[in-house]
Amino acid sequence: MNQMTINHYLTEIKQQSSSIDSELCSLIEMISNSCKIISYLVSRGKISGILDNVNSKNFHGEVQKKLDVMANQILLETNEQLECLAGIASEEMENVYLIPNHYSKGKYLLLFDPLDGSSNINTNSSIGTIFSILSIPHSSSKMLGNAMLTTEKDFLQSGDNQVAAGYAIYGPQSQFVFTVGTGIVIFTLDREVDSWIMTHNEIIIPEDTQEFSINTSNMRHWDDKISSYIRNCIAGETGPFRKNYNMRWIASMVADVHRILMRGGIFLYPWDKRNPNEPGKLRLMYEANPISFIIEQAGENQ
Ligand code: F6P
């Protein structure tokens, strides 16, 4: 069997599309390398002592584990020296990291959630890394000599502007899933050769589904429309949808979304009355935007 690596795939896709350049390809490959290291750490679990809490909370008030901090460091350190990047933003960091002027800089901005679903680490459930890539908007770029000056504002772009996005899932198999806007590809980590090997492409989410994914323990806090939709699903054949549904909730978005990519369904984490001034629990730029790009690319009309 011919085994397609991420490098082979990106080389092929670059020849087919003028919007995909060598810098973007190197960046995606480097992220996949970082995820390989994180996958190894996750698989060693307690043996490597990385499951303990550290005595700190992240910017969003969540308790951090050693592994959260390490995953963030790995992604930061492996990618910061790439000449294609201008800045990095992470869910685990309060401020964006702008590539220092003494490094060569490029036009891309990398955003990531180093370890999504990390409250599940101790239960040995699937968790993941989510990433999104933007480029510096032309309108805002100023030059300092030959280098572009980047500011925090450059990150504040609509999800439509993403040039690539994806996630790694660390489960029974580790998989690296991404899109550069030309459909979804999935690579599975072959530990024997220490390489991501393509195992799925042209993924389309099955239209006909029986599964919904939402934390129903929050039902009392939801908006009436969401409650009514979920009540209709639960009513099954006797309700207005005239169909029996099943519910799945892993509490790790990467794992729930990956299942939907494979066999269909719907994932919801709606706004609720507990924090009425916040739009929702999921973070737009680290979680919702990249996952939305993936799901959009796995739609029938791509
Ligand atoms: O936003 C982080 C996250 O861990 C998601 O991965 C997951 O879907 C959700 O939160 C779980 O939230 P809860 O514990 O409220 O069900």
Boltz pocket constraint, residues with backbone or C-beta under 6 A from the ligand:
constraints:
  - pocket:
      binder: B
      contacts: [[A, 116], [A, 117], [A, 118], [A, 119], [A, 215], [A, 251], [A, 252], [A, 253], [A, 254], [A, 269], [A, 281], [A, 282], [A, 283], [A, 287]]
      max_distance: 6.0
